[in-house]
Amino acid sequence: MASDSGGYENLIIDFKDTVATITINRPDVLNALNAETTLELGRAVDSLAADDRFHVLIITGAGEQAFVAGADIGVLATYDPVEAREAARLGQSTFDKIEECGKPVIAAINGYALGGGCELALACHIRFAAEGAQIGLPEINLGVIPGHGGTQRLARLIGKSAATELICSGAHVNTTDAVRIGLVNAVHPADSLMEAVYKFASKLASKPRIAMRYALEAVNQGMNVTLKEGQAIEADLFGLCFATEDQTEGMSAFLEKRKANWKGR
């Protein structure tokens, strides 16, 4: 696996075939997010989203204890209301980039995913967790609420009632319950988490890229509109697929009983 520092101080970027892995690299503070790390994450996602060499992204945390154990509370405690709002907007815009990057993003939750870490995982399209990981939005215990999209994405993912319970109680969820309520897709032993994530990422990377991008767009846009409006978006994107070489190749390969050779165009 190749690596590229890319001038990042708080991230490690690794490449293997068509899969890129972003590792939040602040293990001494359990990979807590600060403004510098958040800005670097946005820059990395922008760069990898625009790079046609990579079809799938993975986000994880350095070390064995944490994915991202929240924000830097020592810094948060110094904010005035305007600074707090701007910090929330920075986190929201960065996590929006992840959700809207046009490539599948998988969260490999290797430990604590609390506060901003949970919100980061929620912005990813798919979440795999290690056994023993803890996930939650404990901001209420600090006298605040989630500010990086947590109140919005969690409710959309697991439903209003379950999300309200977790947000208002500040409780942590173990991996068994996280799977049960649909917060994570699957759980794996800690020592094989990254192997399982990469295997799944490679499977997604083998699919046609344009259709994948349209599928993500249809799901993302459809979450915020009525069913009828969502179906109109779906129909438009379905139609656009028929302007691609991949559609012609995919259907020809099916009819000819052979493996498709995707071109990404």
C-alpha positions in Angstrom: 0.0 0.0 0.0 1.4 3.4 -1.0 1.2 6.5 1.1 1.2 10.2 0.3 1.7 12.8 3.1 0.2 15.5 0.8 1.4 18.1 3.2 -1.1 17.0 5.9 -0.1 17.2 9.5 -3.1 15.4 11.0 -4.0 12.9 8.2 -2.3 9.9 6.6 -3.5 9.0 3.0 -2.9 5.5 1.8 -3.5 4.1 -1.6 -4.1 0.5 -2.8 -5.4 -0.2 -6.3 -8.4 2.1 -6.7 -9.2 2.5 -3.0 -7.9 5.4 -0.9 -7.8 5.4 2.9 -7.8 8.6 5.0 -6.6 8.0 8.5 -7.2 10.7 11.2 -3.7 10.7 12.8 -4.0 12.2 16.2 -3.9 9.1 18.4 -2.4 11.0 21.4 -5.8 12.8 21.8 -7.9 9.9 20.5 -8.0 11.5 17.1 -10.1 14.4 18.4 -11.1 16.9 15.7 -9.9 20.5 15.7 -10.2 23.2 13.1 -6.9 22.2 11.4 -7.8 18.6 11.1 -11.3 19.4 9.8 -9.8 21.7 7.2 -7.3 19.0 6.2 -10.0 16.5 5.9 -12.0 18.7 3.6 -9.0 19.3 1.4 -8.2 15.6 1.3 -11.8 14.7 0.3 -11.8 17.3 -2.4 -8.5 16.0 -3.8 -9.5 12.4 -3.8 -13.0 13.0 -5.2 -11.4 14.7 -8.2 -8.8 12.0 -8.7 -10.1 9.4 -11.2 -7.5 6.8 -10.0 -9.6 6.3 -6.9 -13.1 4.9 -6.9 -13.8 4.3 -3.2 -12.7 6.1 0.0 -12.2 4.7 3.5 -12.0 6.9 6.6 -10.6 5.6 9.8 -8.7 6.6 12.9 -5.1 5.9 14.0 -4.3 3.6 16.8 -6.5 1.0 18.5 -8.7 3.1 20.8 -10.6 5.6 18.7 -12.0 6.4 15.3 -12.6 9.9 16.4 -13.4 10.5 20.0 -15.1 13.9 19.5 -13.9 17.5 19.3 -11.1 19.2 21.3 -13.1 20.3 24.3 -10.3 22.5 25.6 -10.7 24.6 22.5 -14.5 24.4 22.3 -14.7 25.8 25.9 -13.1 29.1 24.8 -15.6 29.8 22.0 -18.0 32.7 22.1 -21.4 32.2 20.3 -20.2 33.5 16.9 -17.0 31.3 17.0 -19.1 28.3 18.0 -21.5 28.9 15.0 -18.6 29.2 12.6 -17.0 26.0 14.0 -20.3 24.2 13.4 -20.5 25.5 9.9 -17.0 24.4 9.1 -17.7 20.9 10.4 -21.0 20.8 8.5 -19.5 21.9 5.2 -16.6 19.4 5.5 -18.9 16.5 6.3 -21.2 17.6 3.4 -18.2 17.2 1.1 -17.9 13.6 2.2 -21.5 12.8 1.7 -21.6 14.6 -1.7 -18.2 13.6 -3.1 -19.7 11.3 -5.7 -17.7 8.2 -4.6 -18.7 5.7 -1.9 -17.1 6.5 1.4 -16.9 3.8 4.1 -16.3 4.6 7.8 -14.1 2.0 9.4 -15.0 2.6 13.1 -12.1 1.1 14.9 -13.0 2.4 18.4 -14.7 5.4 20.0 -16.8 7.4 17.6 -18.2 10.1 19.8 -19.5 13.6 19.1 -17.8 14.8 16.0 -16.6 11.3 15.4 -20.1 9.9 15.3 -21.1 12.8 13.0 -18.1 12.0 10.7 -19.2 8.4 10.5 -22.8 9.5 9.8 -21.6 11.5 6.8 -20.1 8.4 5.3 -22.3 6.3 3.1 -21.5 3.0 4.8 -20.3 2.2 8.3 -18.4 -0.9 9.5 -17.4 -1.1 13.1 -14.9 -3.1 15.2 -16.3 -5.2 18.0 -16.1 -3.2 21.2 -16.5 0.2 19.5 -18.7 2.8 21.1 -20.8 5.3 19.2 -22.7 8.2 20.4 -23.5 11.9 20.6 -22.7 13.0 24.2 -22.8 16.7 23.6 -25.9 17.2 25.8 -23.6 16.3 28.8 -21.5 19.4 28.0 -24.5 21.7 27.8 -24.6 21.9 24.0 -26.0 19.9 21.1 -24.3 18.2 18.1 -23.2 20.8 15.7 -21.7 19.0 12.7 -24.9 17.6 11.3 -25.6 15.0 13.9 -29.1 16.1 14.8 -30.0 15.9 11.1 -28.3 12.8 9.8 -28.9 10.6 12.8 -32.7 11.2 12.6 -32.7 10.5 8.8 -30.7 7.3 9.4 -32.4 5.6 12.3 -35.7 7.6 12.7 -36.8 10.6 14.7 -37.7 8.8 18.0 -34.5 6.7 18.3 -32.3 9.6 17.3 -34.0 11.9 19.9 -33.4 9.3 22.6 -29.7 9.1 21.8 -29.2 12.8 21.4 -31.1 13.8 24.5 -29.6 11.1 26.7 -26.1 11.4 25.4 -25.8 7.6 25.6 -23.2 5.5 23.9 -24.3 2.7 21.7 -22.4 -0.6 21.6 -21.9 -2.4 18.3 -24.7 -5.0 18.9 -27.2 -2.2 19.3 -25.7 -0.1 16.6 -26.4 -2.9 14.1 -29.9 -3.5 15.5 -31.0 0.1 15.0 -29.3 0.5 11.6 -26.5 2.8 12.8 -23.8 0.6 11.4 -23.9 -1.9 8.5 -21.7 -4.7 10.0 -19.4 -5.5 12.9 -16.1 -7.3 12.6 -13.3 -8.4 15.0 -11.0 -5.5 15.6 -8.0 -7.3 14.1 -9.8 -8.0 10.9 -11.8 -4.8 10.5 -9.7 -3.1 7.9 -9.3 -6.3 5.9 -13.1 -6.6 5.8 -13.6 -2.9 4.9 -11.0 -3.1 2.1 -12.6 -6.3 0.7 -15.9 -4.6 0.5 -14.4 -1.3 -0.8 -12.7 -3.3 -3.6 -16.0 -4.9 -4.5 -17.6 -1.4 -4.8 -14.6 -0.1 -6.7 -15.2 -2.8 -9.4 -18.6 -1.3 -10.2 -19.3 1.3 -13.0 -18.3 4.7 -11.6 -20.9 6.9 -13.3 -23.8 4.7 -12.3 -22.4 4.6 -8.7 -22.2 8.4 -8.6 -25.8 8.7 -9.9 -27.0 6.1 -7.3 -25.4 8.1 -4.5 -26.8 11.3 -5.8 -30.3 9.8 -6.0 -30.2 8.5 -2.5 -28.8 11.7 -1.1 -31.2 14.1 -2.8 -34.1 11.8 -2.3 -33.7 11.9 1.5 -34.7 15.6 1.5 -37.7 15.7 -0.8 -41.1 14.0 -1.1 -41.4 10.5 -2.6 -42.7 11.9 -5.8 -39.9 14.4 -6.1 -37.4 11.8 -5.3 -38.7 9.5 -8.0 -38.4 12.4 -10.5 -34.8 12.7 -9.5 -34.3 9.0 -9.9 -35.9 8.9 -13.3 -33.7 11.8 -14.5 -30.5 10.0 -13.3 -31.7 6.7 -14.7 -32.1 8.4 -18.1 -28.6 9.9 -17.9 -27.2 6.4 -17.4 -28.2 5.7 -21.0 -25.9 8.4 -22.3 -22.9 6.4 -21.0 -20.7 3.8 -22.6 -20.9 1.8 -19.4 -24.6 1.3 -19.9 -24.1 0.0 -23.4 -21.2 -2.2 -22.2 -23.1 -3.5 -19.1 -26.2 -4.6 -21.0 -24.2 -6.0 -23.9 -22.1 -8.0 -21.5 -25.2 -9.3 -19.7 -26.8 -10.4 -23.0 -23.5 -11.9 -24.2 -23.0 -13.7 -20.9 -19.5 -12.2 -20.3 -17.9 -9.9 -17.7 -18.4 -6.2 -18.3 -15.4 -4.1 -19.1 -16.3 -0.7 -17.4 -14.8 2.4 -19.0 -15.9 5.0 -16.5 -17.5 7.1 -19.3 
